[in-house]
Amino acid sequence: MKNLNITISNEEMEKFGIYKTNLSFSELMSIIINELIGEANAMVGEPLQKYGQAQANFRDISMKARKKNIIRSIERINNDSALRSLEKILNEIAVSANLNTDIFRPSKQDITVEEMIKSQNYTGIDLDAFDRIIRELDIREPLDELLKSV
């Protein structure tokens, strides 16, 4: 593996959210991509704001870009306790926003199909209704021809 030395000011490190002095190339590329996305959003937003058009669209674009930036930032986290802290914060936000659900729920290591069916209140297929739909469709082609057409 080769090393590449890059000089960057403290202000730039803070601006780009760089908190480590050793980064992998993929981490550096992710930071660069995030910055380029932010600049692209600003370029798209200026004309929209200048002409007073499609403000909702700009907000949507901006929100999607911010979500992608957050996801990219999370992908760079390689520390289990940091991820657990983030999960806790996200769950607190969900509760305060009255989403009435945990964003992250611990998963069971072992679960049977019966337990899954019970926890999800799965009732199965209504066979009479399913047979009625089949009769209504009135499909006459052989199964192999139907499969070829898919």
The 8 nearest C-alpha neighbors of each residue, nearest first, counted from 0:
[[1, 2, 3, 23, 24, 22, 4, 25],
 [2, 0, 3, 4, 24, 23, 22, 21],
 [1, 3, 4, 0, 23, 24, 5, 21],
 [2, 4, 5, 1, 24, 23, 0, 22],
 [5, 3, 2, 6, 21, 7, 1, 20],
 [6, 4, 7, 3, 2, 20, 8, 21],
 [5, 7, 4, 8, 9, 3, 12, 11],
 [6, 8, 11, 5, 12, 9, 10, 4],
 [9, 7, 11, 10, 12, 6, 13, 14],
 [8, 10, 12, 11, 13, 7, 14, 17],
 [9, 11, 13, 8, 12, 14, 7, 15],
 [12, 10, 14, 8, 13, 9, 15, 7],
 [13, 11, 17, 9, 15, 10, 14, 16],
 [12, 14, 16, 10, 11, 15, 17, 9],
 [15, 13, 11, 12, 16, 10, 17, 9],
 [16, 14, 12, 13, 17, 11, 30, 34],
 [17, 15, 13, 14, 12, 18, 30, 11],
 [18, 16, 12, 15, 19, 13, 14, 20],
 [17, 19, 16, 20, 12, 13, 15, 21],
 [20, 18, 21, 17, 22, 12, 16, 23],
 [19, 21, 22, 18, 17, 12, 5, 7],
 [22, 20, 19, 23, 18, 4, 17, 26],
 [23, 21, 26, 27, 24, 20, 19, 25],
 [22, 24, 26, 25, 27, 21, 28, 2],
 [23, 25, 27, 26, 28, 22, 29, 3],
 [24, 26, 28, 23, 27, 29, 22, 30],
 [27, 25, 29, 23, 24, 28, 22, 30],
 [26, 28, 24, 30, 25, 29, 31, 22],
 [29, 27, 25, 31, 30, 26, 32, 24],
 [28, 30, 32, 26, 27, 31, 25, 33],
 [29, 31, 33, 27, 28, 32, 34, 26],
 [32, 30, 28, 34, 29, 33, 35, 27],
 [31, 33, 35, 29, 34, 30, 28, 36],
 [34, 32, 36, 30, 31, 35, 29, 68],
 [35, 33, 37, 31, 32, 36, 38, 30],
 [36, 34, 32, 38, 37, 33, 39, 31],
 [35, 37, 39, 33, 34, 38, 32, 40],
 [38, 36, 34, 40, 35, 39, 33, 41],
 [39, 37, 41, 35, 40, 36, 42, 34],
 [38, 40, 36, 42, 41, 37, 35, 43],
 [41, 39, 43, 37, 38, 42, 44, 36],
 [40, 42, 44, 38, 39, 43, 45, 37],
 [43, 41, 39, 40, 44, 45, 38, 46],
 [44, 42, 40, 41, 45, 39, 46, 47],
 [43, 45, 41, 47, 42, 46, 40, 48],
 [44, 46, 48, 47, 42, 43, 49, 41],
 [47, 45, 49, 48, 44, 50, 43, 42],
 [48, 46, 44, 52, 45, 49, 50, 51],
 [47, 49, 51, 45, 46, 50, 44, 52],
 [50, 48, 46, 47, 51, 45, 52, 44],
 [51, 49, 52, 48, 47, 46, 45, 53],
 [52, 50, 48, 49, 47, 54, 53, 46],
 [51, 53, 47, 50, 54, 48, 49, 46],
 [52, 54, 56, 55, 47, 57, 51, 48],
 [53, 55, 57, 56, 52, 58, 47, 51],
 [56, 54, 58, 53, 57, 59, 52, 60],
 [55, 57, 59, 53, 54, 58, 60, 61],
 [58, 56, 60, 54, 59, 55, 61, 44],
 [57, 59, 61, 55, 56, 60, 62, 54],
 [60, 58, 56, 62, 57, 61, 63, 55],
 [61, 59, 57, 63, 58, 62, 64, 56],
 [60, 62, 58, 64, 59, 63, 57, 65],
 [61, 63, 65, 59, 64, 60, 58, 66],
 [64, 62, 66, 60, 65, 61, 59, 67],
 [63, 65, 67, 61, 62, 66, 60, 68],
 [64, 66, 68, 62, 67, 63, 61, 69],
 [65, 67, 69, 63, 68, 64, 62, 70],
 [68, 66, 70, 64, 65, 69, 71, 63],
 [69, 67, 65, 71, 66, 70, 72, 64],
 [70, 68, 72, 66, 67, 71, 65, 73],
 [69, 71, 73, 67, 72, 68, 74, 66],
 [72, 70, 74, 68, 73, 69, 67, 75],
 [71, 73, 69, 75, 70, 74, 68, 76],
 [72, 74, 70, 75, 76, 71, 69, 82],
 [73, 75, 71, 72, 76, 70, 77, 69],
 [74, 76, 72, 73, 77, 71, 26, 29],
 [77, 75, 73, 74, 78, 72, 82, 81],
 [76, 78, 75, 79, 74, 82, 81, 73],
 [77, 79, 81, 80, 76, 82, 83, 75],
 [78, 80, 82, 81, 83, 77, 76, 84],
 [79, 81, 83, 82, 78, 84, 85, 77],
 [82, 80, 84, 78, 79, 83, 85, 76],
 [83, 81, 85, 79, 84, 80, 86, 78],
 [82, 84, 80, 86, 85, 81, 79, 87],
 [85, 83, 81, 87, 82, 86, 80, 88],
 [84, 86, 82, 88, 87, 83, 89, 81],
 [87, 85, 83, 89, 84, 88, 90, 82],
 [86, 88, 84, 90, 85, 89, 91, 83],
 [87, 89, 91, 85, 90, 86, 92, 84],
 [90, 88, 92, 86, 91, 87, 85, 93],
 [89, 91, 93, 87, 92, 88, 101, 102],
 [92, 90, 88, 94, 89, 93, 95, 87],
 [93, 91, 89, 95, 90, 94, 96, 88],
 [92, 94, 90, 96, 98, 91, 95, 89],
 [93, 95, 97, 91, 96, 92, 98, 99],
 [94, 96, 92, 97, 93, 91, 98, 90],
 [95, 97, 93, 94, 98, 92, 99, 91],
 [98, 96, 94, 99, 95, 93, 100, 92],
 [97, 99, 93, 100, 96, 94, 95, 101],
 [100, 98, 97, 94, 101, 93, 96, 95],
 [101, 99, 98, 102, 93, 94, 90, 97],
 [100, 102, 103, 90, 104, 93, 99, 94],
 [101, 103, 90, 100, 104, 89, 93, 86],
 [104, 102, 101, 86, 105, 90, 89, 87],
 [103, 105, 101, 106, 102, 100, 90, 86],
 [106, 104, 103, 107, 108, 101, 102, 86],
 [107, 105, 104, 108, 109, 103, 110, 115],
 [108, 106, 109, 110, 105, 104, 111, 115],
 [107, 109, 106, 110, 105, 111, 104, 115],
 [110, 108, 107, 111, 106, 114, 112, 115],
 [111, 109, 114, 107, 112, 108, 115, 113],
 [110, 112, 114, 113, 115, 109, 116, 117],
 [111, 113, 115, 114, 116, 110, 117, 118],
 [112, 114, 116, 111, 115, 117, 110, 118],
 [115, 113, 117, 111, 112, 116, 118, 110],
 [116, 114, 112, 118, 117, 113, 119, 111],
 [117, 115, 121, 113, 119, 114, 118, 120],
 [116, 118, 114, 120, 115, 119, 113, 121],
 [119, 117, 115, 120, 116, 114, 121, 113],
 [118, 120, 121, 116, 117, 115, 114, 122],
 [121, 119, 117, 118, 116, 122, 115, 123],
 [122, 120, 116, 119, 123, 117, 118, 115],
 [123, 121, 120, 124, 116, 125, 117, 119],
 [122, 124, 121, 125, 126, 116, 120, 119],
 [125, 123, 126, 122, 129, 128, 127, 121],
 [124, 126, 128, 127, 129, 123, 122, 130],
 [125, 127, 129, 128, 124, 130, 131, 123],
 [126, 128, 130, 129, 125, 131, 124, 132],
 [129, 127, 131, 125, 126, 130, 132, 124],
 [128, 130, 126, 132, 131, 127, 125, 133],
 [131, 129, 133, 127, 132, 128, 126, 134],
 [130, 132, 128, 134, 129, 133, 135, 127],
 [133, 131, 135, 129, 134, 130, 136, 128],
 [134, 132, 130, 136, 131, 135, 129, 137],
 [133, 135, 131, 137, 132, 136, 130, 138],
 [136, 134, 132, 137, 133, 131, 138, 130],
 [135, 137, 133, 134, 138, 132, 131, 139],
 [138, 136, 134, 135, 139, 133, 132, 140],
 [139, 137, 136, 140, 133, 134, 135, 141],
 [138, 140, 137, 141, 142, 136, 145, 144],
 [141, 139, 138, 142, 144, 145, 143, 137],
 [140, 142, 144, 143, 145, 139, 138, 146],
 [141, 143, 145, 144, 146, 140, 147, 139],
 [142, 144, 146, 145, 141, 147, 140, 148],
 [145, 143, 147, 146, 142, 141, 148, 140],
 [146, 144, 142, 148, 143, 147, 141, 140],
 [145, 147, 143, 149, 144, 148, 142, 141],
 [148, 146, 144, 145, 149, 143, 142, 141],
 [147, 149, 145, 146, 144, 143, 142, 140],
 [148, 146, 147, 145, 144, 143, 142, 140]]
